[in-house]
């Protein structure tokens, strides 16, 4: 598989495509996003290990979301059997099914796919290993997470040429890692490509389509910067934005990644 070269404005159409997919199955997408954000919040309460477990689980849950996107798209196109009928009974039971049970079933569905679970676990382990290597390199180059929690005296020290060079190298490393991982899960789970080959192809696809991907990701990066700034002011404002804007943004982003994969790889 090899990605086509798309023009820059296609990046905006991926956002629109993702929005339409989320709008058609709003409850399902928002439910999956809320479950993931809650899981991320709980795991981050565990010192050190929580972040690593989240990195390990994220590819597995992303695989479930992408398989859901493909199945729901086929269903809306009329080439797949319809889903189960709405649950009968009390309203609270229907809400529980719509916003918790059904989204959780779709999000964790990779564990029910015997033909894909081995590849998915390999992808998760590989992702964790690469992220840990990047963090070790960042620590050696910068002495910690880039400028995170530095006081004014430390910021002045960080302005030294050697530290600035380390920051530049660490940032470049993270950008390269992101490019290699961007299409890793879609290529392995939807395209049945071996994980190592998928990393190389993902990096190549990102280089070939740097402009549309920059346009696609910029909107979500700006929202991330807004949420990070809110956390800098006060935690309650940050969490308010995470659980109000976060589910919509995360859903549209994942659906948009699926749209971009489908567009670039047919």
Residue pairs with C-beta under 8 A, 6 or more apart in sequence:
1 187
1 191
1 193
1 201
1 265
2 201
2 204
3 183
3 201
3 204
3 205
3 208
3 209
3 264
3 265
4 263
4 264
4 265
4 266
5 208
5 209
6 209
6 212
6 263
6 264
7 211
7 212
8 211
8 212
8 215
9 212
9 215
10 212
10 263
11 211
11 212
11 213
11 214
11 215
11 216
11 260
12 215
12 216
13 259
13 263
14 212
14 216
14 256
14 257
14 259
14 260
14 263
15 216
15 219
15 252
15 256
17 255
17 256
17 259
18 251
18 252
18 253
18 254
18 255
18 256
18 257
18 258
18 259
19 252
19 255
19 256
21 29
21 69
21 72
21 73
21 255
21 258
21 259
22 29
22 30
22 248
22 251
22 252
22 255
24 72
24 76
25 72
27 98
27 99
27 102
27 103
28 68
28 72
28 98
28 102
28 103
28 106
29 251
29 255
30 99
30 103
30 247
30 248
30 251
31 98
31 99
31 100
31 102
31 103
31 104
32 64
32 65
32 68
32 103
32 104
32 106
32 107
32 251
33 246
33 247
33 248
33 250
33 251
33 254
34 99
34 103
34 243
34 247
35 100
35 103
35 104
35 107
36 61
36 107
36 250
37 242
37 243
37 246
37 247
37 250
39 54
39 57
40 54
41 239
41 242
42 50
43 50
43 51
43 53
43 54
43 57
44 50
44 51
44 54
46 53
52 128
52 132
55 127
55 128
55 131
56 124
56 125
56 127
56 128
57 124
58 124
58 127
59 120
59 123
59 124
59 127
59 184
59 185
60 108
60 110
60 111
60 120
60 121
60 124
61 107
61 108
61 110
62 185
62 254
63 110
63 116
63 120
63 123
63 185
63 189
64 106
64 107
64 108
64 109
64 110
65 106
65 107
65 254
66 185
66 186
66 189
66 190
66 254
66 257
66 258
66 261
67 106
67 109
67 110
67 113
67 189
67 190
68 106
68 107
68 109
69 254
69 255
69 258
70 190
70 258
71 80
74 80
75 81
75 82
75 83
86 94
86 97
86 98
87 93
87 94
87 97
88 94
110 116
110 117
110 120
110 189
111 117
113 120
116 189
119 188
119 189
119 192
119 195
120 188
120 189
122 195
123 184
123 185
123 188
123 189
123 195
123 198
126 184
126 195
126 196
126 199
127 181
127 184
130 177
130 180
130 181
131 177
134 173
134 174
134 177
137 170
137 173
138 144
138 145
138 146
138 170
138 173
138 174
141 166
141 167
141 169
141 170
142 158
142 163
142 166
142 167
142 170
143 163
143 166
146 167
146 170
146 171
147 155
147 158
147 167
150 158
157 163
158 164
158 167
176 203
179 202
179 203
179 206
179 207
180 199
180 200
180 202
180 203
181 199
181 202
182 202
182 205
182 206
182 213
182 257
183 198
183 201
183 202
183 205
183 206
183 257
183 261
184 195
184 198
184 199
184 202
186 257
186 258
186 261
186 265
187 193
187 198
187 201
187 202
187 261
187 265
188 194
188 195
188 198
190 261
191 198
191 265
193 201
205 264
206 213
209 264
212 260
213 260
216 256
216 260
220 249
220 253
223 245
223 249
226 241
227 238
227 241
227 242
227 245
227 246
228 238
230 237
230 238
230 240
230 241
231 237
231 238
232 238
